[in-house]
Amino acid sequence: LLPRHQDGVALRHAVQVRHASFQVPEFVALARAAGVAIVYADSADYPAIADVSGDFVYARLEAAVEEEPTGYAPAALDRWADVARGWARGEAPDPLVRFAEPAPEVPRDTFVFFINGAKVRAPAGAMALIERIDG
């Protein structure tokens, strides 16, 4: 029932689930059939589902810590940069856990957000990730 357009504007949809019962192939198939992106959450509180299900990838990096100037350690940011580049190329990056067969490998817009409890570190984390990806 999700509209693909509203007032002439193309829409894309993403859903972040909050219960481990969604970590099954049937949910991934449902999201793929609807063209809805499953939000990947790097979180201690919410399930991580790395299956690509839409024409874009949406990731939320929620595990930052205030003690780290960029929220994530440099090695973790390096890994997330590799993952984001892989998603953008259409890959299913390892070692992220998936619950279904990989989606077709086609380039995808990839959005990675720093949304976490260490809010004061989110801008520095985002800038450090951008530097790793673009630099």
Helices and strands as residue ranges (DSSP letters): E 5-6, E 9-10, E 14-15, G 20-22, H 25-34, E 37-38, E 40-42, E 56-61, H 74-89, E 109-114, G 119-121, H 122-134
